[in-house]
Protein backbone atom coordinates (compact mmCIF):
# COMPACT_ATOMS: atom_id res chain seq x y z
CA UNK A 1 0.00 0.00 0.00
CA UNK A 2 2.97 2.29 0.55
CA UNK A 3 3.39 5.08 -1.97
CA UNK A 4 6.87 6.56 -2.31
CA UNK A 5 5.31 10.01 -2.56
CA UNK A 6 4.25 9.77 1.07
CA UNK A 7 7.83 9.52 2.25
CA UNK A 8 8.71 12.58 0.19
CA UNK A 9 6.00 14.57 2.00
CA UNK A 10 7.04 13.35 5.45
CA UNK A 11 9.53 15.67 7.16
CA UNK A 12 12.36 14.36 9.32
CA UNK A 13 10.42 15.64 12.32
CA UNK A 14 7.34 13.57 11.46
CA UNK A 15 9.48 10.53 10.61
CA UNK A 16 11.01 10.72 14.09
CA UNK A 17 7.60 11.05 15.70
CA UNK A 18 6.34 8.09 13.64
CA UNK A 19 9.24 6.01 14.92
CA UNK A 20 8.08 6.53 18.51
CA UNK A 21 4.59 5.08 17.94
CA UNK A 22 4.08 1.56 19.30
CA UNK A 23 3.23 -0.88 16.53
CA UNK A 24 -0.37 -2.08 16.58
CA UNK A 25 -1.72 0.93 18.49
CA UNK A 26 -4.67 2.96 17.25
CA UNK A 27 -3.55 6.54 16.57
CA UNK A 28 -5.12 9.89 17.39
CA UNK A 29 -3.29 12.85 15.87
CA UNK A 30 -4.21 16.29 17.23
CA UNK A 31 -3.24 19.12 14.90
CA UNK A 32 -2.90 16.72 11.97
CA UNK A 33 -2.26 19.44 9.38
CA UNK A 34 -2.11 17.62 6.01
CA UNK A 35 -2.63 14.19 7.54
CA UNK A 36 0.68 12.75 6.37
CA UNK A 37 1.60 11.23 9.73
CA UNK A 38 -1.59 9.14 9.84
CA UNK A 39 -1.24 8.23 6.15
CA UNK A 40 2.34 7.07 6.65
CA UNK A 41 1.67 5.02 9.77
CA UNK A 42 -1.38 3.29 8.28
CA UNK A 43 0.37 2.69 4.96
CA UNK A 44 3.35 1.15 6.73
CA UNK A 45 0.95 -1.00 8.79
CA UNK A 46 2.40 0.45 11.99
CA UNK A 47 -1.11 1.34 13.14
CA UNK A 48 -4.40 -0.33 12.10
CA UNK A 49 -6.38 2.92 12.15
CA UNK A 50 -6.10 6.61 12.86
CA UNK A 51 -8.23 9.61 13.79
CA UNK A 52 -6.75 12.79 12.32
CA UNK A 53 -8.01 15.97 13.99
CA UNK A 54 -7.47 19.67 13.50
CA UNK A 55 -9.17 22.82 14.79
CA UNK A 56 -8.81 24.47 11.36
CA UNK A 57 -11.16 23.51 8.49
CA UNK A 58 -8.57 24.26 5.80
CA UNK A 59 -5.86 21.80 6.88
CA UNK A 60 -8.49 19.18 7.72
CA UNK A 61 -9.94 19.48 4.22
CA UNK A 62 -6.46 18.97 2.73
CA UNK A 63 -5.97 15.97 5.03
CA UNK A 64 -9.21 14.44 3.72
CA UNK A 65 -8.06 14.98 0.15
CA UNK A 66 -4.73 13.30 0.86
CA UNK A 67 -6.37 10.39 2.66
CA UNK A 68 -8.69 9.86 -0.31
CA UNK A 69 -5.79 10.13 -2.74
CA UNK A 70 -4.07 7.23 -1.00
CA UNK A 71 -7.29 5.23 -0.69
CA UNK A 72 -7.25 5.13 3.10
CA UNK A 73 -10.75 6.42 3.91
CA UNK A 74 -11.64 3.11 5.57
CA UNK A 75 -8.66 3.38 7.94
CA UNK A 76 -8.34 7.10 8.73
CA UNK A 77 -11.17 9.24 10.06
CA UNK A 78 -10.97 13.04 10.16
CA UNK A 79 -12.62 15.24 12.77
CA UNK A 80 -12.84 18.99 13.19
CA UNK A 81 -11.91 19.33 16.84
CA UNK A 82 -10.49 21.81 19.32
CA UNK A 83 -7.92 19.57 20.96
CA UNK A 84 -9.51 16.40 22.31
CA UNK A 85 -13.06 17.81 22.38
CA UNK A 86 -14.42 15.49 19.67
CA UNK A 87 -12.68 12.36 20.91
CA UNK A 88 -14.23 9.83 23.28
CA UNK A 89 -12.26 7.97 25.98
CA UNK A 90 -10.82 4.72 24.66
CA UNK A 91 -10.93 5.63 20.97
CA UNK A 92 -7.14 5.55 20.63
CA UNK A 93 -4.02 4.02 22.16
CA UNK A 94 -1.37 6.53 21.04
CA UNK A 95 -1.97 10.28 21.20
CA UNK A 96 0.27 12.51 19.10
CA UNK A 97 0.32 16.27 19.61
CA UNK A 98 3.05 18.06 17.69
CA UNK A 99 3.94 21.42 16.24
CA UNK A 100 2.44 23.77 18.81
CA UNK A 101 3.56 25.70 21.86
CA UNK A 102 3.88 24.07 25.26
CA UNK A 103 1.13 26.22 26.90
CA UNK A 104 -1.39 25.29 24.18
CA UNK A 105 -0.45 21.63 24.45
CA UNK A 106 -0.85 21.83 28.23
CA UNK A 107 -4.32 23.38 27.80
CA UNK A 108 -5.36 20.56 25.46
CA UNK A 109 -4.16 17.86 27.85
CA UNK A 110 -5.83 19.54 30.83
CA UNK A 111 -9.16 20.16 29.09
CA UNK A 112 -9.23 16.60 27.76
CA UNK A 113 -8.06 14.91 30.96
CA UNK A 114 -10.74 12.21 30.84
CA UNK A 115 -9.88 11.32 27.25
CA UNK A 116 -6.13 11.66 27.89
CA UNK A 117 -6.20 9.01 30.59
CA UNK A 118 -7.61 6.48 28.12
CA UNK A 119 -4.37 6.47 26.10
CA UNK A 120 -1.43 4.13 26.62
CA UNK A 121 1.17 6.64 25.45
CA UNK A 122 1.56 10.32 24.60
CA UNK A 123 3.98 11.42 21.89
CA UNK A 124 4.54 15.14 22.18
CA UNK A 125 6.57 17.79 20.43
CA UNK A 126 6.15 21.09 22.28
CA UNK A 127 7.83 24.05 20.62
CA UNK A 128 8.15 26.32 23.65
CA UNK A 129 8.20 26.45 27.47
CA UNK A 130 9.74 23.00 27.74
CA UNK A 131 10.91 23.26 31.38
CA UNK A 132 7.38 24.01 32.56
CA UNK A 133 5.89 21.41 30.23
CA UNK A 134 8.10 18.59 31.51
CA UNK A 135 7.15 19.47 35.10
CA UNK A 136 3.50 19.58 34.02
CA UNK A 137 3.66 16.02 32.66
CA UNK A 138 5.00 14.85 35.99
CA UNK A 139 2.26 16.72 37.88
CA UNK A 140 -0.50 14.97 35.92
CA UNK A 141 1.07 11.56 36.52
CA UNK A 142 2.93 10.85 33.27
CA UNK A 143 6.60 9.91 32.91
CA UNK A 144 8.93 10.57 29.98
CA UNK A 145 10.35 7.25 28.77
CA UNK A 146 11.93 8.32 25.48
CA UNK A 147 13.27 11.55 24.06
CA UNK A 148 14.64 12.57 20.69
CA UNK A 149 15.90 15.82 19.20
CA UNK A 150 16.46 16.67 15.56
CA UNK A 151 17.60 19.72 13.65
CA UNK A 152 15.68 20.43 10.47
CA UNK A 153 15.89 23.56 8.31
CA UNK A 154 17.90 25.30 11.02
CA UNK A 155 15.36 24.64 13.78
CA UNK A 156 15.64 22.28 16.75
CA UNK A 157 12.77 19.94 17.53
CA UNK A 158 12.73 18.11 20.88
CA UNK A 159 10.11 15.37 21.18
CA UNK A 160 9.14 12.99 23.93
CA UNK A 161 7.18 9.83 24.60
CA UNK A 162 5.38 9.58 27.93
CA UNK A 163 3.49 6.78 29.65
CA UNK A 164 1.37 6.81 32.77
CA UNK A 165 3.43 6.64 35.94
CA UNK A 166 1.88 3.88 38.01
CA UNK A 167 4.45 3.96 40.80
CA UNK A 168 2.35 6.28 42.92
CA UNK A 169 5.20 8.80 43.10
CA UNK A 170 5.62 11.74 40.77
CA UNK A 171 8.75 11.86 38.65
CA UNK A 172 11.03 14.63 39.90
CA UNK A 173 13.18 16.44 37.36
CA UNK A 174 16.08 18.71 38.21
CA UNK A 175 16.03 22.13 36.57
CA UNK A 176 18.74 20.96 34.18
CA UNK A 177 16.62 17.92 33.22
CA UNK A 178 13.48 20.03 32.89
CA UNK A 179 15.24 22.49 30.58
CA UNK A 180 17.08 20.06 28.34
CA UNK A 181 15.47 16.65 28.78
CA UNK A 182 16.46 13.94 31.27
CA UNK A 183 17.00 11.25 28.65
CA UNK A 184 18.67 13.53 26.10
CA UNK A 185 21.16 14.49 28.81
CA UNK A 186 21.64 10.90 29.96
CA UNK A 187 22.68 9.70 26.51
CA UNK A 188 24.56 12.91 25.65
CA UNK A 189 22.47 13.31 22.53
CA UNK A 190 24.61 14.88 19.76
CA UNK A 191 21.88 17.24 18.54
CA UNK A 192 21.32 18.44 22.09
CA UNK A 193 24.99 19.42 22.26
CA UNK A 194 24.58 21.51 19.11
CA UNK A 195 21.49 23.09 20.64
CA UNK A 196 23.33 23.85 23.90
CA UNK A 197 26.19 25.53 22.05
CA UNK A 198 23.72 27.68 20.15
CA UNK A 199 21.92 28.62 23.35
CA UNK A 200 25.26 29.49 24.98
CA UNK A 201 26.09 31.83 22.10
CA UNK A 202 22.67 33.50 22.35
CA UNK A 203 23.11 34.04 26.10
CA UNK A 204 26.58 35.52 25.61
CA UNK A 205 25.13 38.13 23.24
CA UNK A 206 22.34 38.94 25.68
CA UNK A 207 24.82 39.34 28.54
CA UNK A 208 26.95 41.65 26.44
CA UNK A 209 23.90 43.74 25.61
CA UNK A 210 22.86 43.99 29.26
CA UNK A 211 26.32 44.88 30.49
CA UNK A 212 26.21 48.13 32.41
CA UNK A 213 22.41 48.32 32.41
CA UNK A 214 20.99 50.10 35.46
CA UNK A 215 17.23 49.53 35.27
CA UNK A 216 15.60 47.07 37.64
CA UNK A 217 14.13 45.04 34.79
CA UNK A 218 17.51 44.82 33.03
CA UNK A 219 19.25 43.71 36.23
CA UNK A 220 16.56 41.08 36.82
CA UNK A 221 16.96 39.79 33.29
CA UNK A 222 20.75 39.77 33.72
CA UNK A 223 20.45 37.45 36.72
CA UNK A 224 18.02 35.20 34.84
CA UNK A 225 20.39 34.86 31.90
CA UNK A 226 23.32 34.11 34.21
CA UNK A 227 21.32 31.29 35.81
CA UNK A 228 20.39 29.96 32.36
CA UNK A 229 24.03 30.08 31.35
CA UNK A 230 24.98 28.03 34.42
CA UNK A 231 22.44 25.37 33.44
CA UNK A 232 23.84 25.28 29.90
CA UNK A 233 27.42 24.94 31.15
CA UNK A 234 26.42 22.16 33.56
CA UNK A 235 24.78 20.29 30.70
CA UNK A 236 27.79 20.79 28.41
CA UNK A 237 30.13 19.31 31.01
CA UNK A 238 28.47 15.94 30.41
CA UNK A 239 30.02 15.88 26.95
CA UNK A 240 33.59 16.40 28.15
CA UNK A 241 34.15 12.71 28.91
CA UNK A 242 32.89 11.34 25.59
C-alpha positions, 0 to 999 in steps of 0.5 A, a space after each residue: 500500500 505504501 506510496 513513495 510520494 508519502 515519504 517525500 512529504 514526510 519531514 524528518 520531524 514527522 518521521 522521528 515522531 512516527 518512529 516513537 509510535 508503538 506498533 499495533 496501536 490505534 492513533 489519534 493525531 491532534 493538529 494533523 495538518 495535512 494528515 501525512 503522519 496518519 497516512 504514513 503510519 497506516 500505509 506502513 501498517 504500523 497502526 491499524 487505524 487513525 483519527 486525524 483531527 485539527 481545529 482548522 477547516 482548511 488543513 483538515 480538508 487537505 488531510 481528507 483529500 490526501 487520505 482519499 488520494 491514498 485510498 485510506 478512507 476506511 482506515 483514517 477518520 478526520 474530525 474537526 476538533 479543538 484539541 480532544 473535544 471530539 474524541 471519546 475515551 478509549 478511541 485511541 491508544 497513542 496520542 500525538 500532539 506536535 507542532 504547537 507551543 507548550 502552553 497550548 499543548 498543556 491546555 489541550 491535555 488539561 481540558 481533555 483529561 478524561 480522554 487523555 487518561 484512556 491512552 497508553 502513550 503520549 507522543 509530544 513535540 512542544 515548541 516552547 516552554 519545555 521546562 514548565 511542560 516537563 514538570 507539568 507532565 510529571 504533575 498529571 502523573 505521566 513519565 517521559 520514557 523516550 526523548 529525541 531531538 532533531 535539527 531540520 531547516 535550522 530549527 531544533 525539535 525536541 520530542 518525547 514519549 510519555 506513559 502513565 506513571 503507576 508507581 504512585 510517586 511523581 517523577 522529579 526532574 532537576 532544573 537541568 533535566 526540565 530544561 534540556 530533557 532527562 533522557 537527552 542528557 543521559 545519553 549525551 544526545 549529539 543534537 542536544 549538544 549543538 542546541 546547547 552551544 547555540 543557546 550558549 552563544 545566544 546568552 553571551 550576546 544577551 549578557 553583552 547587551 545587558 552589560 552596564 544596564 541600570 534599570 531594575 528590569 535589566 538587572 533582573 533579566 541579567 540574573 536570569 540569563 546568568 542562571 540559564 548560562 549556568 544550566 547550559 554549562 552544567 549540561 555541556 560538562 556531560 560531553 567532556 568525557 565522551 
